[in-house]
């Protein structure tokens, strides 16, 4: 294993990358879904959760029309905006923003986070992100995906 590291010219601590949001996913009777449509930083299992929401939206669109092209266009219209917002939010650390807020406020590493970020503030950050990503309680309980 040491030889592998020694022979490696560049080593990246976090080699994860995302892609800029695409302007279009569907091309005639072909479409993209999940990471192929919206590669994102793996924060909060969003790659998987967004792919599941995509699949549900695609299934719903297919069930609503006899035209593959119309179904794919409908799916793209429904999911393109929400996933773009998640990709961009993940660049700002998504739900882990709570940790950054606490870290900025803590005067020392051994300070108690609850003394510097309230539970209400942490819940508010979390709720906003859940709503953005489409897995807040209201989004999950309404009929139909995304």
C-alpha contacts under 8 A as a table, 3 or more apart, distances in Angstrom:
res1	aa1	res2	aa2	distance
1	X	4	X	5.20
1	X	5	X	6.73
2	X	5	X	5.24
2	X	6	X	6.14
3	X	6	X	4.95
3	X	7	X	6.00
4	X	7	X	5.26
4	X	8	X	6.28
5	X	8	X	5.13
6	X	9	X	7.85
8	X	11	X	6.77
12	X	15	X	5.38
16	X	41	X	6.77
17	X	40	X	7.22
17	X	41	X	6.34
18	X	39	X	5.24
18	X	40	X	4.49
18	X	41	X	5.53
18	X	87	X	7.78
19	X	38	X	7.09
19	X	39	X	5.62
19	X	40	X	6.64
20	X	87	X	7.96
21	X	38	X	6.21
21	X	84	X	5.59
21	X	87	X	7.15
22	X	25	X	7.01
22	X	37	X	7.11
22	X	38	X	7.21
23	X	80	X	7.90
24	X	76	X	7.41
24	X	80	X	7.70
25	X	31	X	5.43
25	X	32	X	5.24
25	X	33	X	7.85
25	X	37	X	6.13
25	X	76	X	6.33
25	X	80	X	7.89
26	X	29	X	7.35
26	X	30	X	5.75
26	X	31	X	4.11
26	X	32	X	6.49
26	X	72	X	6.07
26	X	73	X	6.48
26	X	76	X	6.64
27	X	30	X	5.23
27	X	31	X	6.08
28	X	31	X	7.86
28	X	68	X	7.98
28	X	69	X	5.45
28	X	72	X	7.95
29	X	68	X	5.87
29	X	69	X	5.38
29	X	72	X	7.21
30	X	72	X	7.70
31	X	72	X	6.61
32	X	36	X	5.66
32	X	37	X	4.92
33	X	36	X	5.69
33	X	37	X	5.02
33	X	38	X	7.64
33	X	51	X	6.38
33	X	54	X	6.29
33	X	55	X	7.25
34	X	37	X	5.46
34	X	38	X	6.11
34	X	39	X	7.34
34	X	47	X	6.70
34	X	48	X	7.37
34	X	50	X	6.43
34	X	51	X	4.04
34	X	52	X	7.72
34	X	54	X	6.66
35	X	38	X	4.89
35	X	39	X	4.26
35	X	40	X	7.19
35	X	47	X	6.41
35	X	51	X	7.21
36	X	39	X	6.31
38	X	83	X	6.76
38	X	84	X	7.33
38	X	87	X	7.16
39	X	47	X	7.18
39	X	87	X	7.54
40	X	46	X	7.71
40	X	47	X	6.49
40	X	87	X	5.32
40	X	90	X	7.15
41	X	47	X	7.74
41	X	87	X	7.36
41	X	90	X	6.22
41	X	91	X	7.22
42	X	45	X	5.85
42	X	46	X	6.15
42	X	47	X	6.17
43	X	46	X	5.96
43	X	90	X	6.61
43	X	93	X	7.28
43	X	94	X	6.74
43	X	95	X	7.58
43	X	96	X	7.91
44	X	94	X	7.82
44	X	95	X	7.01
45	X	48	X	5.71
45	X	49	X	6.25
46	X	49	X	4.92
46	X	50	X	5.63
46	X	133	X	7.71
47	X	50	X	5.48
47	X	51	X	6.19
48	X	51	X	5.13
48	X	52	X	6.26
49	X	52	X	5.13
49	X	53	X	6.30
50	X	53	X	5.02
50	X	54	X	6.00
50	X	83	X	7.17
50	X	133	X	7.60
51	X	54	X	4.86
51	X	55	X	6.11
52	X	55	X	5.11
52	X	56	X	6.28
53	X	56	X	5.13
53	X	57	X	6.15
53	X	145	X	6.04
53	X	146	X	6.14
54	X	57	X	5.10
54	X	58	X	6.00
54	X	75	X	7.84
54	X	79	X	6.68
54	X	145	X	7.92
54	X	146	X	7.69
55	X	58	X	5.03
55	X	59	X	6.07
56	X	59	X	5.15
56	X	60	X	6.17
56	X	144	X	7.73
56	X	145	X	5.72
57	X	60	X	5.10
57	X	61	X	6.13
57	X	75	X	5.95
57	X	78	X	7.48
57	X	79	X	7.52
57	X	144	X	7.36
57	X	145	X	5.22
57	X	146	X	6.57
58	X	61	X	5.06
58	X	62	X	6.15
58	X	71	X	7.41
58	X	72	X	7.11
58	X	75	X	5.27
59	X	62	X	5.17
59	X	63	X	6.16
60	X	63	X	5.13
60	X	64	X	6.29
60	X	144	X	7.33
60	X	145	X	7.80
61	X	64	X	5.20
61	X	65	X	6.75
61	X	71	X	4.84
61	X	72	X	7.09
61	X	74	X	6.18
61	X	75	X	5.79
62	X	65	X	5.72
62	X	66	X	7.25
62	X	67	X	7.89
62	X	68	X	6.89
62	X	71	X	5.03
62	X	72	X	7.51
63	X	66	X	7.70
64	X	71	X	7.39
65	X	68	X	7.53
65	X	70	X	7.04
65	X	71	X	6.11
66	X	71	X	7.80
67	X	70	X	5.22
67	X	71	X	6.16
68	X	71	X	5.06
68	X	72	X	6.12
69	X	72	X	5.23
69	X	73	X	6.10
70	X	73	X	5.04
70	X	74	X	6.08
71	X	74	X	5.11
71	X	75	X	6.14
72	X	75	X	5.02
72	X	76	X	6.08
73	X	76	X	5.13
73	X	77	X	6.14
74	X	77	X	5.08
74	X	78	X	6.20
75	X	78	X	5.19
75	X	79	X	6.17
76	X	79	X	5.35
76	X	80	X	5.46
77	X	80	X	5.85
77	X	81	X	7.45
78	X	81	X	7.14
78	X	82	X	7.76
78	X	146	X	7.10
79	X	82	X	5.53
79	X	83	X	6.12
79	X	146	X	6.82
80	X	83	X	5.56
80	X	84	X	6.11
81	X	84	X	5.17
81	X	85	X	6.37
82	X	85	X	5.24
82	X	86	X	6.46
82	X	132	X	7.14
82	X	133	X	7.13
82	X	134	X	7.91
82	X	146	X	7.86
83	X	86	X	4.97
83	X	87	X	6.15
83	X	133	X	7.47
84	X	87	X	5.17
84	X	88	X	6.28
85	X	88	X	5.22
85	X	89	X	6.02
85	X	132	X	7.08
85	X	133	X	7.95
86	X	89	X	4.98
86	X	90	X	5.99
86	X	94	X	7.98
86	X	132	X	6.57
86	X	133	X	5.78
87	X	90	X	5.27
87	X	91	X	6.70
88	X	91	X	5.29
88	X	92	X	7.13
89	X	92	X	5.24
89	X	93	X	6.80
89	X	94	X	5.34
90	X	93	X	4.86
90	X	94	X	4.39
91	X	94	X	7.03
92	X	97	X	7.32
93	X	96	X	5.37
93	X	97	X	5.54
94	X	97	X	5.88
94	X	129	X	6.59
95	X	98	X	6.62
95	X	125	X	7.13
95	X	126	X	5.82
95	X	129	X	6.03
96	X	99	X	5.48
96	X	100	X	6.96
97	X	100	X	5.04
97	X	101	X	6.24
97	X	125	X	7.51
98	X	101	X	5.18
98	X	102	X	6.26
98	X	122	X	5.92
98	X	125	X	6.75
98	X	126	X	7.74
99	X	102	X	5.17
99	X	103	X	6.00
100	X	103	X	4.99
100	X	104	X	6.15
101	X	104	X	5.35
101	X	105	X	6.46
101	X	117	X	7.51
102	X	105	X	5.20
102	X	106	X	6.07
102	X	113	X	6.01
102	X	116	X	6.45
102	X	117	X	5.96
103	X	106	X	5.35
105	X	116	X	6.04
105	X	117	X	7.87
106	X	109	X	6.81
106	X	111	X	6.06
106	X	112	X	7.68
106	X	113	X	6.75
106	X	116	X	6.53
107	X	111	X	6.72
108	X	111	X	5.36
111	X	115	X	7.89
112	X	115	X	5.62
112	X	116	X	7.41
113	X	116	X	5.36
113	X	117	X	6.16
114	X	117	X	5.39
114	X	118	X	5.94
114	X	119	X	7.25
115	X	118	X	7.19
117	X	121	X	6.49
117	X	122	X	6.86
118	X	121	X	5.17
118	X	122	X	6.33
119	X	122	X	5.11
119	X	123	X	6.04
120	X	123	X	5.09
120	X	124	X	6.04
121	X	124	X	5.02
121	X	125	X	6.33
122	X	125	X	5.25
122	X	126	X	6.21
123	X	126	X	4.96
123	X	127	X	5.91
124	X	127	X	5.09
124	X	128	X	6.17
125	X	128	X	5.35
125	X	129	X	6.41
126	X	129	X	5.27
126	X	130	X	6.18
127	X	130	X	5.01
127	X	131	X	6.12
127	X	136	X	7.01
128	X	131	X	5.22
128	X	132	X	6.20
129	X	132	X	4.99
129	X	133	X	6.11
130	X	133	X	5.16
130	X	134	X	6.02
130	X	135	X	5.25
130	X	136	X	4.80
131	X	134	X	5.11
131	X	135	X	6.24
131	X	136	X	5.09
131	X	139	X	7.37
132	X	135	X	7.94
133	X	136	X	7.78
134	X	139	X	5.76
134	X	140	X	7.24
134	X	146	X	6.22
135	X	139	X	6.01
135	X	140	X	5.78
136	X	139	X	5.48
136	X	140	X	6.23
137	X	140	X	5.22
137	X	141	X	6.05
138	X	141	X	5.22
138	X	142	X	6.23
139	X	142	X	5.59
139	X	145	X	7.95
139	X	146	X	7.18
140	X	145	X	7.72
142	X	145	X	7.97
